[in-house]
Amino acid sequence: MMAYDYSEEGVNRARELFGTDRCDVELITADATTLPLDTASVHATLDKGTLDAIFITGKEIFINSVKEMTRYTAPKGRAVSISRVIDPDVLLEAFDNQYWENINDGTLAFATDGEATIDLGAELYSWKRTDVPFI
């Protein structure tokens, strides 16, 4: 597992919280628009508020972050976003249909056991990466 933050202080705090015995977590300082990851090298991404925070700084940076996610996500890889800030239409549009197949569009979703995604305080979105190479 790898986690990142643009702030060295944020990464250092995460190291403190994870502790020294969690060697399976790589923590790096990086910008979401230019991550040091190989193309098509990540199979699953969980975004809990990062895209929201980026969106607040500007739509162009947000779009560039989604493009970067598209670049590093392997074909058939998954992306999950828990969002409350971004207008659903804007978020869904950013995940271009050429590269992403929408799995969950932020509406109420049900697990196989019948549990529903209610009362999250945010919407749950997910996508599956298509086989189309990112250019």
N, C-alpha and C positions, 0 to 999 in steps of 0.2 A: 504494500500500500504506500502511496505517495500523497503527501499533502503539501500545499504551498500557500504562501502569503507574500504580498508585495513588500511587507514591512519586516525587516530583520528582527525588530522587537516582538512582533507577532509570532514569528517562527521560534524565537527563543522562549517565549511564554508557552508555546505548544510543547516544546521539548521538556520544559518543567512539568507540565501537566501529564504528558505521556510517561515520563520517568525514564530512567536509564535501562530498565529491563525490557523495553519495548523496541528491540532492535529491528523488528520487522516493518517499522514505519519509517519511511524516508521523508524528512522535512526539509524543504528548500525555500529559499527566497527567490521569487520569480514573478514576472508580469504575466497575467492571464492572456495577453495578446501575443506573447512570444515565449512559450514554455520550452524548456530544454528537453523535449521529448521527440523521439523518432516518429516519422509519419506512420500512421496506422499501427501504432504500438500499444495503445490502451484499449482494453476490452470493456471497461465499465467506468463511468464517471458519476459521482454523486455530487450535485451542486446544492448546497443548503445556504442560499442567501448570497453567494458570490456574484452571480449574475445580477441579482437585485442591486447590490452595492455598486457594481460597475455601471449598471444602467443609470443610476442616480448621477454619475459623473458625466454622462453623455451617451446618446444613442449610438454614435459612430464607434466609440470604444466598446460598447456592448456588442455591436455587430461584429467587430473585429475579434472579440473574445469567442463568439460562437463559431466564426470561421476557423479560429485556431483549434477549437474543440473538434470541429469537423476534420481538420488535418490530422490530428493525432489519434482519432478514434479508428480502430480497426473495422474492416467490413463486418457487418452483423454485430458490432459492438453496441452497447447500450449507454444512454445518458438519461439520468433522472434529475429533475430540478424541483426543488421545493421553493415556491415563489409566492410573494404577496404584493410586491411593489410594481412589477411590470404588467402592463395591460395584457390580458391573455392573447388578444389578437396580435400584438407586437411580438410577444414571445414565440407564439406558434409560427408566425411568418419568418422569424429569424432562422428557424430550423428548416431550411430550404428543402422542399419535397424531392429535389433531385438527389440529395444526399441523406435525407432522413425520412423514415416512416414513423408517423406519430402513433404511439401506443396508447397514451392517456393524455387527454387534452385539458386536464385541470378540473373536469367535472367529477362528480361522485364516482368512485370506483369500488368494485367488490372483489375481495379475495375468494379463492376457491371454497373456503369454509363459510362464506357468507358475510364475513366481517366487512364493514364499509369504512371508507376513508372520510370520516366525519369529524368535525371539531378540531381540525389541525391548526386552524388559525392561518392557513395558507393553502394554496392549491398544489396538487401533485401532478407533474407533467413527466412524460417519459417518451423516448424515441429509440428506434432501432436504426443503426447506420446501414445505408444501402451498400451495394457492391461497387457503386460508381466511384472511381478514384478521384480524390480531391485535387484540383489543379491550382 
